[in-house]
Amino acid sequence: MSSNDYTPLWQELGLDLDNHAGLLGVLSDAYRGIYLAQANRPRGMAYFDFVISEVHGLRIKEIYEAKRAGRKVVGGFCVYVPEEVVLAADGICIGLCAGAEVGTAEAERFIPRNSCALIKAFMGFKLAGLCPYVELTDLIVGETTCDGKKKAYEIFDELTGKVHVMELPHMKGPAGKRLWLGEVARFRETMEKLTGAPLTLEGLRHGVAVVNAKRRALQRLSRLREADPAPLSGLDALLVNQVSFYDDPVRFTAKTNELCDELEERVAAGVGVTAKGAPRLLVSGSPMAIPNWKVHAIVEGSGGVVVGEESCIGERNFRDLADEDFVTVEEGLMKIAERSLTIDCACFTPNDERPGNIAALCERLRADGIIHYALQFCTPYLVEAYKVETSLAGVPFLRIETDYSMEDFGQLKTRLEAFIEMLR
Amino acid sequence: MSSNDYTPLWQELGLDLDNHAGLLGVLSDAYRGIYLAQANRPRGMAYFDFVISEVHGLRIKEIYEAKRAGRKVVGGFCVYVPEEVVLAADGICIGLCAGAEVGTAEAERFIPRNSCALIKAFMGFKLAGLCPYVELTDLIVGETTCDGKKKAYEIFDELTGKVHVMELPHMKGPAGKRLWLGEVARFRETMEKLTGAPLTLEGLRHGVAVVNAKRRALQRLSRLREADPAPLSGLDALLVNQVSFYDDPVRFTAKTNELCDELEERVAAGVGVTAKGAPRLLVSGSPMAIPNWKVHAIVEGSGGVVVGEESCIGERNFRDLADEDFVTVEEGLMKIAERSLTIDCACFTPNDERPGNIAALCERLRADGIIHYALQFCTPYLVEAYKVETSLAGVPFLRIETDYSMEDFGQLKTRLEAFIEMLR
């Protein structure tokens, strides 16, 4: 996808060069067809187009060079990974490849056929030698959010030898909070062992400030999507959220704020990506890892506009900030842990905040309807859909259960078109 | 299934009488075809035949009368429910209906189609009005063992209004142990609130003694299955284990020990249910709730004999005893919590003890092969099958993934017959 030749680097990382070239070709075609074909995009999206064009290129080179300069690389698959602590230790924190249907046959030698697409993908990317990020990691952080990931991490650790699992409680009482505080403290020790240096108060303040600034930029982007007409497509907003998981956080924040400056002008001028009054959809549920753009592409190809993602790659990632008011490392870790426990992941029981959060989000974004999106076999979100739907009585609600394949594209399109038509 | 007329009782409990009569008819036919048709059964199985014939009859009447006399009834679906604490509070502890394909359409209105058969069954039994046990409970104890149950309990609580969820940790370090000790203490408070009386040391000693005696009887039964020829069919042994979850524990223990006395005579005389040298199978994995007898029936109809169940309805339920040496209620609760943390459930990560436990069991029972049995969508056991299989290299190993339906009976039979043939 890039004019530079990263082949020697990919070779050094042990990627399967032929298959990797194929993957980048498919990704490039999909991006052109889905993203670049959009009309009336903000100029500020050019940066994100560039980032995607260099997703396995320049960014990998950057991380590779940082690693050679002694920085540690930490990968993960979840918003509970304490990015602040990684940054405090001068590490690089990245989301690993989990959004495309690759290496399925290889993955199914290790995990059940009935695993969700995200889990199959992270196993498949590793086994097929297609994820340069995972090869650059010094540490991979797993968590006990769901059965599928929790148990797959055991095998992923056999394959990589560098998985550190954090136990996330499943209830939010005082005992669960105590457990999680302990896990964040244990993660600090793991980072200290990895870097050989103690975490400092200054470092932690820096880490929290950087991640909070990123979250503030994403909050700002989310607020700009309240406007009608929406100044930005859901596809582009989703992309920005996806990129937030692996771009350099300071650069990302600056570029996202630049985009928001432009969007503010658009909103003031009443400029949007659709006509005013286009049906506005909130997508809620399982995360959409890059390059999973299927539902957004269908919705926006059918005259609707996605105005929000109630998802880990979306609101759940940035809704709450960590409290920056702390005077010791221990207190800072507590603030970080407390923030992550405000996340309304369906792995908690009960997860009573989520329906209210969705209702509030729906109102703020002036959404006309909710698409409850669950990956097939994603039990927590699939079961919770019942409570979400019943608690939002009156809001048009469509449940979708899908994976990364294009086999159900036609069927999804028919259902989403009908739903959007109903909202007009 | 019984000559007595329990119809008024079932009516009072709100069962769907027509469907319930149908269910009992099917169960009775299945029992006759699978159990009573077996040759050379021990006389001591007559008690268990009787128990099954009165599964929704006499036992329900007993519990109903105990309840009217003021005793509390606690139901659950898991070996982590602290039965000792229930008995300490003079309560009755029972496993609820979860082993048959009933109420599927009703269940699927609330939970995903891709839920495991056990979860669909407990939802279905309740929704279809077919489980008299659930109607008699004062409290239902849930646990956070797997995503499917954890999230379904939220809906089960909406339907019943009496679910108490215990948070089981997913890692076995000191933090997890602390969490679980706290949960057992919290359960004690719930029981005290339910009964209105404080738990006494005497009561807790009694509870632990009764449950340990039951476990000892089941351990004895397991040891008797080491003999070749096996003195008892796997079907009958499975039934005894299933009945252990809802029979009166003192009576059950006496009857199981009577059966064991007879089996000892058989072993001494070299009497078995099959010829000496018949292929011996260990079934490992997901629990088989009553009346789920499918795999055992196929194996034993194909010339094999099941000699053990490495399962929650099996070894995991009775392998370890609680330490009876305690002098305060708090210490007793700690001993109970410590015992349950020795259980090698696949919900833990890692669950390193399990492969070694299976290997030891395999050796003790002189098993020729292992059938790894997982309910479809039972993610913890399905994923863990990989580690179990790779750690047991050299032991013939067959993976089965099934549900409660009879649709795959033919296919399973073909695979199991071929596996057994290979072991000869």
Interface residues (C-beta under 8 A of the other chain):
Chain A: F110 I111 P112 N114 S115 T144 C146 D147 G148 K150 K151 A152 Y153 E154 I155 V165 E167 P169 H170 M171 A175 G176 R178 L179 G182 E183 A346 C347 T349 P350 Q376 F377 T379 P380 L382 V383 E384 Y386 K387 E401
Chain B: F110 I111 P112 N114 S115 T144 C146 D147 G148 K150 K151 A152 Y153 E154 I155 V165 E167 P169 H170 M171 A175 G176 R178 L179 G182 E183 A346 C347 T349 P350 Q376 F377 T379 P380 L382 V383 E384 Y386 K387 E401
